[in-house]
Amino acid sequence: MSATITGWSRGSVVAGPGRATLASWTPGPVTALSERPLPAPDAHAVVDFDVRAELGRRGTSFLDRATSLAVVACRDALADAGLEPDDTNRDRIGVALGTTVGSFKSTSEFSLDSKVSEKPYLVNPVLFPNTVMNCAAGQAAIRFGLRGVNATVAGGPIGFLAALRYATNALERGYAGVMLVGAAEEFSEHRAWAHALSTGDPKAASVGEAAVVFVVEASPTGRAPQADVLAVCTGYGPAAAGGRDRALRSCTRRALRTAGVGHDEIVAVVTGEADEADLSEYRPVTGVLGKEVPRLLPKVYFGDCGAATGGLGVGLLLAGHRGIGPSPAGAALVTGCDPDGAVAVAVLRVVRA
């Protein structure tokens, strides 16, 4: 299996503070985004994001935040690849987006309205599409006229990698010629509280929001390759008694074998850990490699962006962040783990011009 990344929403990762981005490098005040109390006043959120300024008023009035972020990221990825959907190619362009639960805020508030509104069921039907997890992928297809495979993969922390696996399978089997692959997570008081309560320390919680999308092709035609996706493997091992570690090691071996990449060719690892002291993913992976390699930690820069974390890590690789730039002969591993035991590993080879 091999597919090629030919474009991505690079503003999500490399723009940095002071420019419009779809991910926040530093935590900042987020009280303006919620009328309700928050567990912490700061978070990694794109506070000044305005979907109408990005896409115009038409068709954006009732989009939720997660969908808005995803659609803008899809637009930017298409532009970066120089890919213009038209009647000659739109049937072969698909979308695969990772998520945790879609828009947590939309689902929660629509459910609440059904309980407290008059009768008590007079809810606004225009808001119902926002409550389904495939809203973002569907709206992206509608906005850009994409008629190919359209899928939403709910994988939580491995959401992006699971969507990437889905997309490469679709390309390999000829169901599509091009896939927009990514993930989006919004900031809301609902996600903020869920994150804070799950960590057990509201003051230390660092929740983030982001959207990142890549153009992935089976056979690029006239577009410069930026990275080759050589393999994506998933697995499961019960978190207790070291089951997840064993699953991650097994998944790493399968991914390397599928990619045809030797241990000595891996020059970087991207993991979903929170900080340098956390080795829960890095140790099993480097145990398989038999060596230590530079590590990138997207959560350090963007907070916990749920399903989008893996995609942000791939963006950091493409940007050559922190001086980590795999040579044409080098490859990188991108890993993800769910607390319940789901794991995923991707092998990518970044193409340097």
Summary of the structure (lengths in Angstrom):
residues: 353
radius of gyration: 19.5
end to end distance: 22.9
largest distance: 66.2
contacts: 1342
relative contact order: 0.18
helix: 41%
strand: 22%
